[in-house]
């Protein structure tokens, strides 16, 4: 009941903020003064299906408190009319290069909610993004596909999130030498991830930490304080995303250089 009430509250608040997220974000051009690599790595945030950057209002504040100034945090708004997530991944590739040029850094971090996580994964695994991305954090991302709302299959992006889709088969394929660290937050009450375990990332070639979140629905993942704290830990160098290793009972890392593996934050 608490999770359902939180989801409704988040939905109501998001509907109020949604129009503000349609406005193109203003970005300062790189200058000799600003293009100097210092402080935390820059971050790009990617929203989910039929959403926009307004979903990250609270997370951006948390990142600012953690030392990432406004010009070090960017959001990618891709069009809901996009018919192939590969197109959005190519757009992300360009945005990463722009951000790195503007900040003077050689690496960035990515945070993707739902479909945004798959777009970021495609960029990292299939477009060479692992050379540019240190850590990719994913929130409620359907790594092995979701069967939620079958009637939504009319949209090509939804079809790409279905189990067995061509895109998911590509992402499940070999990724030898991938350098990016992956952190996947999955919730035991995520009503959009069907089954909920689809938001766990299991891949033999990837360095992955799966973090179980208890009592938080899909919409609340980008705004929940415990999840935000876990994201900040994940973006810190070498820090585990969860405060305790008592999570979903797996206890195993994944990939050739497996780290903390399964954990829990809420």
C-alpha positions, 0 to 999 in steps of 0.5 A: 500500500505504501509503495502504491501511494508513493507511485501515485504521489510521484505520478501526480508530481511528475505530471505537474513537472512534465511540461518543464521537461519539454523545454530544451536544456540550455548548455554552455559552450566549451571555453578555455576556462570551463574545459578543464577536467577537475572535480567529479566526472560529468553525468548524462541522465536518460529518461524512460519511454514517453518521458522527459528530463523532468523525471530527474529533478530531485536526482539532479539536486542530489548530484549538485550536493555531491559536487557536480555543478550544473554544467557537469550534469546533462539530460538527453531528451529523445523523441517519443516518436523515435522508432529504434533505440539504436537511433537514440544511442547514436544521439547519446554518443554525440551528446557524450562527446559534446559534454566531454569537450565542454568539461575537459574530461575524458570519461563520463558517467551515465544514469538511465531509467527504464528504456533509458538504461537500454539505450545507454547499454547499447551505446556502451556495448555496441557503439564503443561507448565503453571507451568514454563511460566509466560507470553506467547506472540503470534504474528499472531497466528491462535487460531481458525484456518485459511483458507489461501491457501487451497492447502497447506493442504497436510502438516499435520501442515497446517491441524492442523491450519485449523478451527475445527482441533483436536489440535484446539479443544483440545486448546479450551477445559477447562483449569481450573487454568491455571496460564500463562498470554496470550497476543495475537497480531493480525493485521487488515492487516494479509493476512495469518490469514483468517479471521484476527480475528482468531488471537484473543484469546478468552477462558473462562479459560485463562487470555488474553490480545488481542492487535490489530495492525493496518497496519502491515502484517503477516511477519512484526509482529516480526520485527515492532518496535511498536510490539516489544515495545508492546512485551517488555511491555507485558513481564514486570511484570503486564505491559499492552502490548499496550500503550493505551486502544483504540483498537478494540472496545471490551474493555473487558478482557477475562478469570476468572481474565481478565486484560486489554483485547483489546488494540492497538499498531500501 
